[in-house]
Amino acid sequence: KCDSCKEIVYRAEVDRAGRVCPRCRYPFRISARERIASLVDEGSFEERDARLTARDPLEFKDTKKYTDRVKAAKKATGLEEAVLSGTARIGGHPLVLAAFEFGFMGGSMASVVGEKLTRAIELAIQKRIPLVIVSASGGARMQEGILSLMQMAKTAAALHRLAEERLPYISLLTDPTTGGVTASFAMLGDVIMAEPRALIGFAGPRVIAETIRQPLPEGFQRSEFLLQHGQLDLVVERRELRETLRVVLAFFAGPPSQPAP
């Protein structure tokens, strides 16, 4: 059943459409590996820093130990952390790519996530190639306390170095992109694009409505609303993302160093 139009749709139809509702074009959430496969030239992605994994310096426990939550997330996703990063090509253009896995504790930004993103940025500087980050996150990982919050400043500082080197950063926002991720690297792109109907903001709409005690505008915090109010450069259908990225990369980098497949 589609979360948007509430129509019953066949899974095979949804899969053929790239995990998009064939009735209303609503993009379902997809995994980091699915995202990367949909964007890059076939076989071009080479993962980096795959073995980095979370520690528990605060020995945090709520209803469950933090270490148990991380183990469960690893088992559910097959990943070591909430972001996949590495090098790839799109239309023959080399780039550094990082994609969030929302299924790993809500794509939350922890110390390892911040470290992997910072290493990805530094790799783009080292190789003199563009950076693309695909965000899908609920924000900072509260189980790591200040260690998670400091990743906001850490990634922003690394992106400042990238900007000083005059290298392009393309930020792709997907549903949802919220909290500390929105308040740091996600909104710092030279080009900021989003999928249709993605929730993008800091606090959620319900929290805001309860705080200001006023009804919110229709479509508030959705990507189309942000585009209308100058917060985004583009809203792009999933089926058009790869070609759009190729065009943007060509604008910044010129002809590809390898022929497009």
C-alpha positions in Angstrom: 0.0 0.0 0.0 1.4 3.4 -1.0 2.1 5.7 1.9 1.0 8.7 -0.1 -2.0 7.8 -2.3 -3.0 4.8 -0.2 -3.5 2.7 -3.4 -2.7 -1.0 -3.3 0.1 -1.5 -5.8 2.0 -4.6 -6.9 5.5 -4.9 -5.5 6.8 -5.9 -8.9 5.4 -2.7 -10.4 7.0 -0.6 -7.7 10.4 -2.4 -8.2 10.3 -1.9 -11.9 9.7 1.8 -11.3 12.8 2.1 -9.1 10.8 1.8 -5.8 8.4 4.6 -6.9 4.6 4.3 -6.7 3.4 3.8 -10.3 0.1 5.6 -9.4 1.2 8.8 -7.8 5.1 8.8 -8.3 5.7 8.8 -4.6 9.3 7.6 -4.0 9.6 4.8 -1.3 12.6 4.8 0.9 15.4 2.6 -0.4 18.6 1.3 1.1 22.0 2.9 0.7 23.2 0.1 -1.6 20.1 0.4 -3.7 20.6 4.2 -3.9 24.2 3.8 -5.0 23.3 1.2 -7.6 20.6 3.5 -9.0 23.0 6.4 -9.4 26.5 5.3 -10.4 28.0 3.6 -13.5 27.7 -0.2 -13.1 30.5 -1.7 -11.2 32.2 1.6 -10.5 31.6 2.0 -6.8 34.5 1.1 -4.6 33.7 1.3 -0.9 36.1 3.0 1.6 36.4 2.7 5.4 34.0 -0.2 5.5 35.3 -1.6 8.8 34.8 1.5 10.9 32.2 0.7 13.6 30.7 2.4 16.6 32.0 2.2 20.2 30.1 2.9 23.3 32.3 5.3 25.4 29.3 6.6 27.4 28.1 3.0 28.1 24.7 4.3 27.3 21.5 2.4 28.1 17.8 3.3 27.8 15.4 0.4 27.4 18.2 -1.3 25.7 22.0 -1.1 25.7 23.4 1.1 22.9 25.7 -1.8 21.9 22.7 -4.1 21.5 21.0 -1.5 19.3 24.1 -1.2 17.1 24.3 -5.0 16.8 20.6 -5.2 15.8 21.1 -2.5 13.2 24.1 -4.3 11.7 22.2 -7.5 11.5 19.2 -5.8 9.9 21.1 -3.8 7.3 24.3 -5.8 6.7 26.3 -2.6 7.2 28.7 -1.5 9.9 27.3 2.0 10.2 24.6 4.3 8.9 26.6 5.6 5.9 28.3 4.0 2.9 31.1 5.9 1.3 33.6 5.4 -1.5 34.6 6.4 -5.0 32.4 5.9 -8.1 31.7 7.3 -11.6 28.5 8.8 -12.9 28.4 9.1 -16.7 32.2 8.6 -16.7 32.8 11.4 -14.2 34.8 10.4 -11.1 33.5 11.4 -7.7 33.4 10.6 -4.0 30.0 9.4 -2.9 28.5 8.9 0.5 24.9 7.5 1.0 23.0 7.2 4.2 21.2 4.0 5.3 18.0 5.1 7.1 17.5 1.5 8.2 20.5 1.8 10.5 19.2 3.5 13.6 17.3 6.0 11.5 20.4 7.0 9.6 21.5 8.8 12.7 24.8 10.7 12.6 27.2 9.2 15.2 30.9 9.6 15.6 31.7 7.0 13.0 29.3 8.5 10.5 31.0 11.9 11.0 34.4 10.3 10.7 33.4 8.5 7.4 32.0 11.7 6.0 35.1 13.7 6.9 37.3 11.1 5.4 35.1 11.2 2.2 35.5 15.0 2.0 39.3 14.7 2.5 39.5 12.0 -0.2 37.7 14.4 -2.6 40.3 17.0 -1.8 43.1 14.6 -2.2 41.8 13.3 -5.6 40.6 16.7 -6.8 37.2 15.3 -7.7 33.6 16.3 -6.8 31.7 15.1 -3.7 28.1 13.9 -3.6 26.4 13.1 -0.3 22.9 11.5 -0.3 21.2 12.2 3.1 18.4 10.1 4.7 18.6 10.7 8.4 16.7 11.5 11.6 19.6 13.6 12.9 22.3 13.2 15.5 22.5 9.9 17.4 21.5 10.8 21.0 23.0 7.6 22.5 26.5 9.1 21.8 25.6 12.5 23.4 28.1 15.3 22.6 30.2 13.0 20.5 27.4 12.8 18.0 26.6 16.5 18.1 30.3 17.5 17.5 30.1 15.8 14.1 28.0 18.7 12.9 30.9 21.1 13.4 33.4 18.5 12.2 31.7 17.8 8.9 31.0 21.5 8.3 34.7 22.4 8.9 35.8 19.7 6.5 33.4 21.1 3.8 34.8 24.5 4.4 38.2 23.1 3.4 36.6 21.5 0.3 35.2 24.9 -0.7 38.6 26.6 -0.2 40.0 24.1 -2.7 37.2 25.1 -5.1 35.9 21.6 -5.4 32.1 21.0 -5.9 29.8 19.5 -3.3 26.4 18.2 -4.5 23.9 17.5 -1.7 21.0 15.2 -2.4 18.3 15.2 0.2 15.9 12.2 0.5 13.0 11.4 2.8 13.7 12.2 5.7 16.5 14.6 6.2 16.1 16.2 9.6 17.8 17.3 12.8 21.5 17.8 13.1 22.1 16.5 9.5 20.0 19.3 8.1 21.6 21.8 10.4 25.1 20.9 9.2 26.4 19.3 6.0 23.1 18.6 4.2 22.4 22.3 3.5 25.9 23.3 2.7 26.0 22.0 -0.9 27.0 24.1 -3.9 24.0 22.5 -5.5 21.2 21.2 -3.2 18.6 18.9 -4.7 15.9 16.7 -3.3 13.5 13.9 -4.2 9.8 14.8 -4.5 7.8 15.0 -1.2 10.9 14.4 1.0 10.6 15.6 4.6 13.4 18.2 5.2 13.8 20.3 8.3 15.3 20.5 11.8 12.5 19.8 14.3 9.5 17.9 12.9 6.3 19.6 11.9 4.3 18.3 14.8 6.8 19.7 17.3 6.8 23.1 15.6 3.0 23.2 15.5 2.8 22.5 19.2 5.5 25.0 20.0 4.1 28.0 18.0 0.4 26.9 18.5 -0.5 27.8 14.9 -1.5 25.6 11.9 1.4 25.1 9.5 1.2 25.9 5.8 0.2 23.1 3.4 3.2 21.0 2.4 5.4 22.6 5.1 8.9 21.0 5.3 8.3 19.0 2.1 10.9 19.4 -0.7 8.4 21.3 -3.0 7.7 23.8 -0.3 11.5 24.3 0.3 12.0 24.8 -3.4 9.3 27.5 -3.6 11.0 29.3 -0.6 14.5 29.3 -2.0 16.0 26.5 0.2 16.6 24.0 -2.6 18.0 24.3 -6.2 16.1 21.4 -7.7 13.5 18.8 -7.0 14.2 15.8 -9.2 12.2 12.6 -9.8 14.1 9.4 -8.9 14.3 8.1 -12.4 16.0 11.4 -13.5 18.5 11.7 -10.7 21.4 9.9 -12.4 21.1 12.0 -15.5 20.7 15.2 -13.5 23.8 14.4 -11.5 25.7 13.7 -14.7 24.7 17.1 -16.1 25.7 18.9 -12.9 29.0 17.0 -12.7 29.7 17.9 -16.3 29.0 21.6 -15.6 31.6 21.6 -12.8 34.2 19.2 -14.1 34.0 19.4 -17.9 34.1 16.2 -20.1 34.3 12.9 -18.3 37.8 11.3 -17.8 36.3 8.0 -19.1 33.6 7.4 -21.7 30.1 7.0 -20.2 28.9 3.4 -20.2 
